[in-house]
């Protein structure tokens, strides 16, 4: 079995969850503040990303961060290009830790229109995807945001996601389609209903044999996305924490069968730069266990 086949098997069927270590320029300062690094502790983007990389390496090299429970990790572009324990990060994750690497490819969000935020243009995407393939990445992730139950807006989000998804598939990578419904949306259940319809339609239109992953906000109604979980063109459905605390996100996720976590802030919310390695590793191990249980064992 090739590395790609082993990765596909792991992502399709192994118990566990995906760690989202892909904060980009816009979300990095907040992640660093939560970690205990104030805005005044660094100067400029380069220093900011250096500190963020150090935090990510500390997480990735912790004893609990292995493919036993963390089956995948989504990386920011600069993290893909960086090193951990003297190796390229993607090689370290897969070869040393058994964790399947993904790359965040979107360049952020456009201004809200028709109740949604589409992705900004990605003119250099093909070059980035070619680099990702050389680095041994398995797949990608890209995020849009839905704020209201506007059918035209949601249809536009899904169309853009799948248009770009087909471009990613042409490079032999598996795209994670992420149309996030804001947990603050006043019409969240209606937006989820429209989104499910549009996603099923787009999945039905995929050519035979082409498969994607889908990352979604935990739905208002438990198991609402089960038709997506069961769709032949879906490798896995994963859940973002979306602003919920980890305990809330895990409680809600445990009620959704076939859905596993892909948490970012909920994964790191209790980690602090001033912790000893022993304390840091113990808290991360407890966090990994909690998220794993919500992903693997359902109510």
N, C-alpha and C positions, 0 to 999 in steps of 0.2 A: 504494500500500500504506500503510495507517495505521501509526501508531507501534506500536500493539498487535500488528499483523500482523508488522511488522519484528522486534519483540521476540520473538514466538513463533517466527518462522523462525530467529532467532539461537539461541534456547534449544534448539530441536529438532534443529538440524543443524550449527551452526558448531563447528569445532574450538576447544578452549579449556577453561577451567575457571571455577568460581565461587569468588570470594573471600568467606569468611565473616567479616565485620567486625561481628559481632552479639553480642559478649560483653555480658552484662547485669550486674546488681548483684552476683550471686553469683560470677561468673567474672572480673569486671573487676580486682580487686586482684591476682590471680595474673598476669593479662596485663600489668599495669603493672609488677609486680616483674620479670618476664622482660624487659621493655623497659628496665629500669634505674631505675624509680621506686619507691622504698621506701614502705611503708605510712605511715611517719613524715613523708613529704614532702608530705602533704596532710592536710586536716582536713575530714571530712564528705563526704557523697555528692555534693553539687553540685560540689565541687572535684575529686573523683575522676572524675566524668563529663566535666568540662572538660578534664582532662589526657588522658583516653581519646579525646575528640573530636579533640584536637590531634594525637594519634598517628595516628588514622584519616585525618585530612585530609592528613597528611604522606605516608601511603601512597597515597591516592587521587590526589594531585596529582603523584606521581612519574612520570617519563617512561615507565616500563615498564607503568604501570597503565592500559592502554587495551583496547578491545574486540578488538584484534588477537589477544590471548591470554587476557585476563580478560574472559570474555563476560558475566559477571553478578557482582553483589555483594549479600550479605545484610546488612541494616542493623538496628541496634538502633533502637528508637523515637525516642530522643533524637537519634540521628544523622540519621534521616529529617527531623527538625524543624530540624536545624542547617544551616550554610552551609559551602561550600567555594569558594574563589576568588570570593566575592561572590554566589554563587548558592545556591538551595536544593540540598541534596546530591543528591536524585534527579534534578533537572534537570541539574546539573553532570555527573553520571555518564553519563546517556544522551545529552545534547546535545553535551557537550564531549569525552567520553571513549568513547562508544559502548558503555557497560557497562550491562546491564539491571539495574534495582534491584528488590530483594526486601526484605520487612519481616519480621523476627522478631516473632511475635504472641503466643507462649505466655508465661505468667507464672511459669514455673518448674515444679518437679516436686512431686508429693505424696509422702508417705512410702511406702516399699516395701511392697507387699502382693502376695501370689501371685507373687513373684519379679520384679515389675515396678514401675516408678514411672509412674503416669499423670500427665497434665498437671493442674495446678491449674485450678479454674474460671476462666472468662474472661467475666464478666458484661458487660463493656463492649466486647466484641469487635466488634459491629456498628458502633459509633461509631468505633472505631479503623480498621476496614476502610474506612469512608466517608472518613476523613481520608487513608488510603493512596491511595485512588482519586484524590482531588483533587490529591495530590502527584505523581501520575503513576507510581505503583508498578505493576509488572507482576504480582508475586506475593507470596507469604508463605512463612514457614517456621515449623514448630512441632515440638518435640522431646519424645519420651518415651524411657524407658530400660528395657531388658530385661536382667536380671541372671541369670536362670535359665530353663531350658527348661520352664516351666510353661505348658501349653497354654491353660488358662483365662485366665491372666494375659496371655499374648501376644494371645489373641483379644480381650481387653478393650482392650489398647493399640491394636490395629488398628481396632476398632470406634469408639473415641473419636476417633482420628485422622481417619477417614473421615466421621464425623458432623460434626466441625468443618470438615473439608475441603469438604463440601457447602455449609455456611454461607458459606465463603469464595468458592466458585464462584458463588454467587448474587450476589455483588458484582462479578463479572466479573474476579476475580483468580485466578491459578493457584497452588494450594497446593503447597508442598513438604512431603510427608508424611515425617516423620523418626522411625522407631522404631529407636533406636540399640541394638544389642546390645553390651554391655560387652566390651571385649577381654580383661577379667579374668574373664569368666564361665567357670566350670569346665565348663559344658555348652554352650559357644558353638556348635559344629557342630549340635547337636540343636536349640538355640534358633533357629538360622538356617533349619533345615528346616521347623520349625513356622511361623516367620514367613513364609517364602515361600509356603506353602500358604494362610495367612490373607490375605496380600496379593493373591494371584491371585484368591481368592474375592471379595474386596472390589472389586477392579478389574473383575471380570466383572459385578458388580452395578451399576456406574456407568451412567447413561443414555448412550445413543448420543451421541457428540460431546463429552462431558465428559472432560477430560484433566487429569491431575495429574503432578507430578514426585515422585520418591521419593529420599530421602537415607538411605543405609545404611552401616553399618560394612563395611569391606572383608571379604569372606567368607573363611572358612578354606579352602574349595575354590575355586580360580580358576573364574570364569565361572558360579558357582552361581546368580547372579541373572539370567542371560541370558534366562530366560522373562519376567522383568519388563521388561528392556530391549526385548524384542520385542513387548510387549503394546500393543495398539492404543490403550489409554487412558492410556499413559505418554508424556509429552513427553520426559523424560530421566531416567536413573538417575544419581545423583551420590553420591560417597563422602565420608564424614567421615574425618578422620585418627585420631580416637578415642583419642589418647594415644600413638600410634606417633610416632617421630621422622619428620622429613620424608623422609629417605632410605629408611627402612623403608616408610613409607606409599606413596611413589612406586614402590618396587620391587614391592610387592604390587599396587598399582593397575594397573601396566603389564601385568599378567597377566589383567586383567578387561576383556574386549572390550565396547565400548559404554558403559562406565562412566567418568565424568569426575570430577575432584576438586571438592570443596567444603570446602577446608581452612581452619581458623582458626589454631590454635596453630602448626601446621606451616608456615603461610605467614609468620608473624612471628617465628619462634624465633631468628633471627640478627640481628634489628633491635634497635638500642639508641639511647636518646635522645641519648647523647653523641657519636654519629657525625656527621661533617661531612655536608652534603647530598650531596656527591660520593660518599662512602663508602656512605651510606644508599641512594642511588639505584642504585649498582652492585650491592650485595648484594641488594636487592629485585629488580633485573633478572635476576640469576642465579637467584634463587628462583623467579620467575615462569617462567623458561625450563625449570627442572627439573620443576615441577608441570605445565606445559603439555605437555612431552614425554611424561610419564607418562599424561596424559589423552588425547593425540592419537595417539600411536604405540605400538602394543601388541606385546608379545612373542608 
